[in-house]
Each structure stands twice: as C-alpha cells, then as structure tokens.
Amino acid sequence: MSARRDRLRRGRRHGGPAKALIIILAVLVTAGLAAGIAGAGYVYSIASDAPSISDLKPLAKGESSVVYAADGTKLGTIESDIQRTPVASTAIPQAMRDATVAVEDRRFYEHGGIDVEGILRAAVKNVEEGETVEGGSTLTMQLVRNLYISNEKTWKRKIREAKLAEQLENIHTGEQGKLWVLTKYLNVVPYGTTNGTTAVGVEAASRMFFDKPAKDLTLDQAALIAGLPQAPSQYNPFYAPKAARARRNDVLQRMAKQKMITQAAMRKAQARPLGVHPGNRFYTQRRESFFFDYVKQELINRYGVEEVRQGGLKVRTTIDLKLQQAARAAIRDTLTFANPPSSAIVTIDPANGYIRAMASSADYGRSKFNLAAQGHRQPGSTFKVMGLMAALDEGVSPSTQYTSRPLNFVDPKYGPIKVKTYSNSYKGRISLLSATLASDNSVYQQLALDIGPDNVKKAAREMGIKSKLNAYPSEVLGGLEDGVSPLEMANAYATIASGGWRNRPKAITRVTFADGRVSNWGKPARAKAFRDGVTYEATKILEQNMKSGTGVGAQIGCPAGGKTGTTDENTDAWFVGFTPNLSTAVWVGFPGQRVPMNPPTTPISVAGGTYPATIWQKYMKVAKKGCGDFSKPKQPFQSKPFKGKYQQVQPEPKDQAQGGGADKKKNTDKKQGGNGNGNGGGANNGGATPQGGAQPTQPQAPAAQPQPAQPAPAQPAQPAPQAPAQGGAPVDPAQYVAPG
C-alpha cells in the first residue's frame, strides 16, 4: 500500500495558469454554469480577491467540555448539542483512513489539493444526468470548507475553496502533509445527529455508533462511519439500517477496487451485521454525579449556559476521589441496618477553601438533589460554636461563669424565653468551657442574650454561613428558619481551623478554553474574619470537647476539634470538626421530611455523638494528612472584663438542688457514654458504642421532658412558618427547643 502511495505522490504535478483556467472552468461546469467560459475574467477576479489562507483563522468547531478530578481522572462530559473529541493520527486506524479516501477522494495522494481529473469527471457526469449527482471536491477542499469558509452552495465559494485548498497543501507538503490534512478532516467532519446530538469527528462518531474509541474500530465499522458524511441522515444506522448497510458495503467495494483490501476481506466485512450500540456511555457516563452537577452550575454562574453548552472546556476540579470513596465507606460501614437514614459529608481545605469531598449516601439515579450542598437542615448544637466565636471575639473568657438552670422568663427585648437542657439536668454555676463540653442549652441561651443575637448572627456570617439568619436568640441553639447545608458548616468550621481566614468554597481550580486560554480559578478567595488568638482559643475548647465532652466518639488519635449537634426529636444529627488541614461536616437524617430517628425507626436514638461522630471518626482516620499540631497564634487571646445581665444571675436553692441531682446522676451518664457533666444529655455526651454511640439519657419523670411545642424563646411579631425548603421541614424559631 505504501509503495503505491509513493508512486502516486511521485506522479503528482503542480500546474500553472493553464491548469488554473481548466480548474476554474470545470468548477463552473460542475456548478451547472455551462456558459461559464464567458465569465472567465470575472472568475479570475474572484480567485485573486480571495484572502490568503495564512490570513484566515480556523472556525471554532466546538468540542465536548470535560470535567476532571484533582488528580486528572475524568469525571464526565458536560452535555452539549455537539459531541467532539479530537484525536491524534495515531488514534485513527488505517482502515478508517483508507475507507475515507476510497469514498471521498480516491486520488487524494495524487493531487495537490485540487483534483482536476475528478472535477472534470464530475462535470461530465452531471451534464449527462442533467443534475448534480457527483461532486468534485477533494478532502482538502472539504477541510477548507469546514475550517475557513462558509458552507453556502455558490460558485463563488467553490472558487475560493479551490484556491485555499491548493494553498493549504503547499503549506503541508509531502507524506506528513497529507497525513495532517486527513487527520484534520477526520476530526472536524460531521457524521450525523442522533437524539438531538451531532457527532463531529471520527472519535465522537465511533463513540456514538459503536460506543468505543476510534482506535478500536474494525474494518466494517470504519467503512460504515466513512460513508456517513455525504448524507448523514440518509445513512444513519439507527434510523435507516438498510441504507446504512448498503452504503457501508459500497465503501468496502470501493476499498477493494482500489486495492486497499482484498476481495476476501471485503466479502467478510460485508457479511457482518451493522453492530451499532445505542446508548453512548462515553459522553453520558459520569463519576461523582452530585459534585459534577455542582461544578457545572459553578461554570454556568460565571460563563452562562450558552458558553458552557457550546463546549470545548477542560475543567480541573478540587475533588479527591480517594476521600470520596472513604466518605461513602464510612457511611456504609456505620449505617448498617435496614432502611437507614441518609448521610452527607463535606470536607474543606482550610488553607484555600478547596472542596476535597462532597459525598452522600443518596442514589443519584433516584434523586438529583445534592444533600451535601443543597440540603438545608437544622444544625442543632453545632451552631453553639457561632455563639462561642461571637463571645470570644468580644473578649469573653472561657472561664466566665453562668448558671445552668431552666429558663422561663420574659426578656425585655425578646419576649418570653423558655429553654431546657436535653436531659433536663443542670449543674448550677459552670464556666463557658464546661457549658460547651456539656452542650448546655441554658447557658448558651443566656450568653446569646448577653452578647446580643445580632452578634451571634454576625459571627456566623464571618465564619461563612450564607443561609437566612434573623438574629433571634434561639439561633445560637440551632433554631434557624431555613437551616444550613453540610457545605456551609464545613466551611464555617474551616474558618476556625485556618486561624480566622474565611474562604469561599472552591470546586474548580482551572478552566482551559478551546482556543487555549486558561482561566485560573484556584487562587484562594479569602478574607480575615477573626484574630488568630480568638480562633486558637475556640480550637482549644473544641479539642477538649473531643477529649472529654460530647465529641469523644469522634476521636482519631490526632489533634482535632469538633462539636455535636442534635435537633428536637432527633430528626437531624451532626458532627462538625476539623484538624489543622481538613474541616469536615457530617449530617445524618431522613431527607425531605423530619422523621424522628428513634426506635423502632432506628436501632438507637440518633444524636450527634452517635452515628455522625462515628462516621466522622472512620472517615477522618483515612482523610487526615498526618497528625500536625494547630499553629500557635501570633496575637494571643486577650480576655476583657465581662458582666452580662444573665451572667450575673446566681443559682437559687432549688436550682442548686437540681444541680445536686445532676451530680448524683454522674455515674449513670458515664455508663451510658456521657462525660458525667449531666448537662448535655447522654446522646451528645456519648462515647462510641458498637452502634456508633450511646443512647440518650432519658429524664426520670415524664413531666421533665422538654416540650417541643413551647417557645424558646417567643419572638414578638414572629413571621409565620415558611413553606418546607428542599432537604428539610421548616422550624419556627419560636417553637424550637434544641437538645444538646
């Protein structure tokens, strides 16, 4: 075969003006202009006015946009009206090249871009038939048409096309030049449309019709694809299998006639069925579909729908596939019982805001709702950390004393306040540090009233919370109108881990456009929200919480801080924590509705210290990057004198009696996995059990059980409860009683 092409190339001749005249006249005849000779002068003027190919910029042909993980692994292709994946010549089999030459331009290796013999042959045949039945365009001319000029059917376009084709081959000469032209053609020619999507280029065609890469095409498959460009709809094997088979066999016969294949190979290939495979997986198959959709929306937000769907983007993301696998494994290995609740995990890198994991137990095939990013649920006591940060930012010392007591009074500004602890047990006079470790609702409610609910809201915003906040006193206990997402909570705690730098979460690091332009998304978008002394003080408290407080069930053997959260009736359970390098939020609950996670629905009463803490522990043991210590602050925390109205309230004798009762329960709480503080409820104090945590301590008398319907606190002129938001039922802050 190679010797034949060498011989043909040696016979190639470049003509002069006479040849050009013959070409132009033949072109006119081909176009049906029998009287074209009279206009020869005008034809020359058109050719001379045509721009040089070196002055033309190739038209953008579009290309499928591809999304990649942080390590370069392909996650998937963004849907588009055009599917195109350019490939090198080495990825195109010889059979595909030969079939294309045989059916489109059998003298390809002989001419210099314009086939005089072919044009004259087509002209004669068209005159004989009285209509255009055969074209004279070479592969080079078709390439020029696809890359540089319009596709209008005029003789003016045909003349310019011929001139540019000859120029192109004078630039790309010899055997390598022919290979360049053929490869370029095979990457830009349309091969047909299926289900509204057009395959441009041989790779996309191979994927569309045979669900395989072009390099793996067999002879019969290559012949079928090569026969499509002249009439893609007429020969589409999905819609016209008989016509497609006849066209394929015609291509095979031409290949045999031109000695490209043997007669035996031709007959064998012609006998094969079409073998097309509907359901192209290459352009539809995805990994990490929830994260993929999140990335696509980020692209649309910046570039708009049209540019994203136009294609040609190469998108590098932040996601770590190993962490994704570890996250799902931790959920799967913890929620082992039948009909378990759902769970979602998000991990943020505090150094730059990169989203390293965004995983859940949800089935993308059943629901496209992203629990990790779109699900808004009540955060429970994980939101106490926002109150802690607000207090520390004001200079309130962790040793500041409050009275742990049932609250039932009317605040002059905020109205009725009625709050109890989850276990209905109280310690009397305790520090803010102890109240954090015990997740004491009463202390944190009083703290919020003293420092101001607006300052709690401000601290939450500074940490990165974007969801709706109303500056109600109950928000410090997790009573939010619309809830928060795991993504928000992971990023908020990352602000503490980073020494006070608030990052905007990033899913994309780099976007490369089809024309080679690169947009750098990876530069951190961060702002200094807190002094590092403030965040370091909070870190020490949350570290202690994982050693002897409500978070003991999440210990990983390395420096880490975190907080549990459980909502009323155990409908949502959280653990949010961080190491120096990663911040992770874990949520457990039933999506779409508030289902109490208590027996018999679940084996145990699910609180933050149970399944969420266990999932966090299992996952972070894999995800952690070593066991580094938290950095010492450059501006150490400085406390200021603080005397709040409620901070100064001393325990009454009956409160002390209740506190004594709590002390008598120490051993019982410890046996059930608590730390013995008696304030946060056994569920949030719980250490790990084989099921992932301890069961909550139940109050001794029914009368002591917190009443969900009681306001905590009531707000004057509170808005009516909102319609359910996706991912969670509404909670009226006035009716909210947060457990520990």
Helices and strands as residue ranges (DSSP letters): H 2-10, H 17-30, G 36-39, H 40-49, G 53-55, E 65-68, E 74-78, E 82-83, G 89-91, H 94-104, H 116-129, H 139-147, H 155-171, H 174-188, E 190-194, E 197-200, H 202-210, G 214-216, H 219-226, H 241-257, H 263-270, H 289-303, H 305-310, E 314-317, H 321-334, E 342-348, E 355-360, G 380-383, H 384-393, E 401-404, E 407-411, E 415-419, E 428-431, H 432-438, H 441-451, H 453-463, G 473-477, H 486-497, E 501-503, E 508-512, E 518-520, E 526-528, H 532-548, G 552-554, E 561-566, G 568-570, E 572-578, E 583-589, H 611-623, H 653-664, H 666-671, H 682-685, G 702-704, G 733-735
